[in-house]
């Protein structure tokens, strides 16, 4: 029996420490927990008043946007890109924005692909922030927008069993 008493004592000390740490995290004034979004949500490109259905993908680091055909050009000595998006309700918006950098993406069976990366203001489930997007042809994909961890981290938790949980939370941000 003597061998069990120290183990029970150690278990009690650990349990008290874990409970104390949990209580510290739950104190008033701490940041609110991230809202829970579904694996598919309506996303809003705030500055363009455009809504798109988006797949929230915790397995992807960067977000990707279906730009279809895009045109690169120079403005003020910087690289820019122009593309047209078709959002929900068939609404279209032509976007011109600076290119932040070029991403080199290795895709299975196709080799290395270069894509421009742009910064756009995004709102999902009431959370708004600037997000980096690689521009790609996502015509064969189910959703025109893929939102990766760089936007999700610290903003949204994803429940893979839900869809469209925060659909109306960004309507004011999109000017609706």
C-alpha positions as CSV (number, residue, x, y, z in Angstrom):
1,X,0.0,0.0,0.0
2,X,2.9,2.3,0.7
3,X,3.7,2.5,-3.1
4,X,0.2,3.7,-3.9
5,X,0.0,6.6,-1.4
6,X,2.8,8.7,-3.2
7,X,1.2,8.1,-6.5
8,X,-2.3,9.2,-5.2
9,X,-0.7,12.3,-3.7
10,X,1.0,13.2,-6.9
11,X,-2.2,12.7,-8.9
12,X,-4.0,15.0,-6.5
13,X,-1.3,17.7,-6.8
14,X,-1.5,17.5,-10.6
15,X,-5.3,17.6,-10.7
16,X,-5.2,20.7,-8.4
17,X,-2.6,22.4,-10.7
18,X,-4.6,21.7,-13.8
19,X,-7.8,23.0,-12.2
20,X,-6.0,26.1,-11.0
21,X,-4.6,26.7,-14.5
22,X,-8.1,26.3,-16.0
23,X,-9.5,28.8,-13.5
24,X,-6.8,31.3,-14.4
25,X,-7.7,31.1,-18.1
26,X,-11.4,31.7,-17.4
27,X,-11.0,34.9,-15.3
28,X,-12.9,38.0,-16.4
29,X,-11.0,40.3,-18.7
30,X,-9.4,37.4,-20.7
31,X,-9.9,37.5,-24.4
32,X,-13.2,35.9,-25.6
33,X,-12.9,32.5,-27.1
34,X,-12.9,32.3,-30.9
35,X,-16.3,32.0,-32.4
36,X,-17.0,28.6,-34.0
37,X,-17.5,28.6,-37.8
38,X,-18.5,25.7,-40.0
39,X,-16.2,24.2,-42.6
40,X,-18.1,26.1,-45.2
41,X,-19.1,29.7,-44.6
42,X,-20.1,32.9,-46.5
43,X,-17.1,35.2,-46.7
44,X,-17.1,38.9,-47.6
45,X,-14.4,40.8,-49.4
46,X,-15.2,43.9,-47.4
47,X,-13.7,46.6,-49.7
48,X,-15.4,45.2,-52.7
49,X,-18.9,44.3,-51.2
50,X,-18.6,40.8,-52.6
51,X,-19.8,37.6,-50.9
52,X,-18.3,34.2,-51.7
53,X,-18.8,30.7,-50.4
54,X,-15.6,29.6,-48.7
55,X,-14.1,26.4,-47.5
56,X,-12.3,26.9,-44.2
57,X,-9.3,24.6,-44.4
58,X,-7.2,24.1,-41.3
59,X,-4.8,22.0,-43.4
60,X,-3.9,24.8,-45.7
61,X,-1.4,27.5,-44.5
62,X,-2.4,30.2,-47.0
63,X,-5.8,31.2,-48.4
64,X,-6.5,30.9,-52.1
65,X,-8.9,32.8,-54.3
66,X,-10.4,31.9,-57.7
67,X,-9.1,34.7,-59.9
68,X,-9.5,32.6,-63.1
69,X,-7.7,34.8,-65.6
70,X,-5.7,37.6,-64.1
71,X,-3.5,40.3,-65.7
72,X,-0.3,41.6,-64.2
73,X,0.8,45.2,-64.9
74,X,3.1,47.8,-63.4
75,X,1.9,50.9,-61.5
76,X,4.2,53.3,-59.8
77,X,7.1,50.9,-60.3
78,X,5.3,48.1,-58.5
79,X,3.7,44.9,-59.8
80,X,-0.1,45.0,-59.7
81,X,-2.7,42.5,-60.7
82,X,-6.2,42.9,-62.1
83,X,-8.9,40.2,-62.0
84,X,-12.7,39.9,-62.0
85,X,-14.5,37.8,-59.4
86,X,-18.0,36.5,-59.6
87,X,-19.6,36.3,-56.1
88,X,-22.8,34.9,-54.8
89,X,-25.9,36.2,-56.6
90,X,-23.8,36.5,-59.8
91,X,-22.5,39.9,-58.7
92,X,-19.1,40.7,-60.3
93,X,-16.3,42.9,-59.1
94,X,-13.1,43.9,-60.9
95,X,-10.2,44.2,-58.4
96,X,-6.9,45.9,-58.9
97,X,-4.4,45.5,-56.2
98,X,-0.6,45.4,-55.6
99,X,1.2,42.1,-55.7
100,X,2.8,41.4,-52.3
101,X,5.0,38.6,-53.6
102,X,5.0,35.5,-55.8
103,X,4.4,32.1,-54.2
104,X,5.9,29.0,-55.7
105,X,3.5,26.1,-55.1
106,X,4.4,22.5,-55.8
107,X,1.3,20.6,-56.9
108,X,1.2,16.8,-57.3
109,X,1.6,15.8,-60.9
110,X,1.9,19.4,-62.3
111,X,5.3,20.5,-60.9
112,X,6.0,24.0,-59.6
113,X,3.4,26.7,-60.2
114,X,4.0,30.5,-59.6
115,X,1.1,32.5,-58.2
116,X,0.7,36.2,-57.3
117,X,-0.1,36.8,-53.6
118,X,-2.4,39.8,-52.8
119,X,-3.8,41.3,-49.6
120,X,-7.6,41.8,-49.3
121,X,-9.8,42.6,-46.3
122,X,-11.9,39.5,-45.4
123,X,-14.8,39.0,-43.0
124,X,-16.1,35.6,-41.9
125,X,-18.5,35.0,-39.0
126,X,-18.1,38.5,-37.8
127,X,-14.2,38.4,-37.8
128,X,-12.6,40.9,-40.1
129,X,-8.9,41.2,-41.0
130,X,-6.5,41.6,-43.9
131,X,-5.7,38.3,-45.5
132,X,-3.1,37.1,-48.0
133,X,-4.5,35.2,-50.9
134,X,-2.7,33.3,-53.7
135,X,-4.6,33.8,-57.0
136,X,-5.4,30.6,-58.7
137,X,-7.9,29.0,-61.2
138,X,-10.3,27.3,-58.8
139,X,-12.9,26.7,-61.4
140,X,-12.8,23.0,-60.9
141,X,-13.2,23.3,-57.1
142,X,-16.4,23.3,-55.2
143,X,-15.7,26.7,-53.6
144,X,-14.1,29.8,-55.1
145,X,-12.4,30.7,-51.9
146,X,-10.2,28.5,-49.6
147,X,-9.4,30.1,-46.2
148,X,-6.3,28.8,-44.6
149,X,-4.7,28.9,-41.1
150,X,-3.0,32.3,-41.6
151,X,-6.5,33.9,-41.4
152,X,-8.2,31.4,-39.1
153,X,-5.6,31.3,-36.3
154,X,-6.7,33.2,-33.3
155,X,-9.9,34.4,-35.1
156,X,-12.1,31.3,-35.7
157,X,-12.4,27.8,-34.6
158,X,-13.7,25.4,-37.2
159,X,-16.4,22.7,-36.6
160,X,-16.2,20.2,-39.4
161,X,-19.7,19.1,-38.7
162,X,-21.3,22.5,-39.4
163,X,-21.8,24.8,-42.3
164,X,-22.9,28.4,-42.7
165,X,-23.0,29.2,-38.9
166,X,-22.1,32.9,-39.2
167,X,-23.6,33.7,-42.5
168,X,-25.2,37.1,-41.5
169,X,-22.4,38.3,-39.1
170,X,-20.6,40.3,-41.8
171,X,-23.4,41.8,-43.8
172,X,-22.8,45.3,-42.3
173,X,-19.1,45.0,-43.1
174,X,-19.9,44.3,-46.7
175,X,-22.1,47.3,-46.9
176,X,-25.4,45.4,-47.1
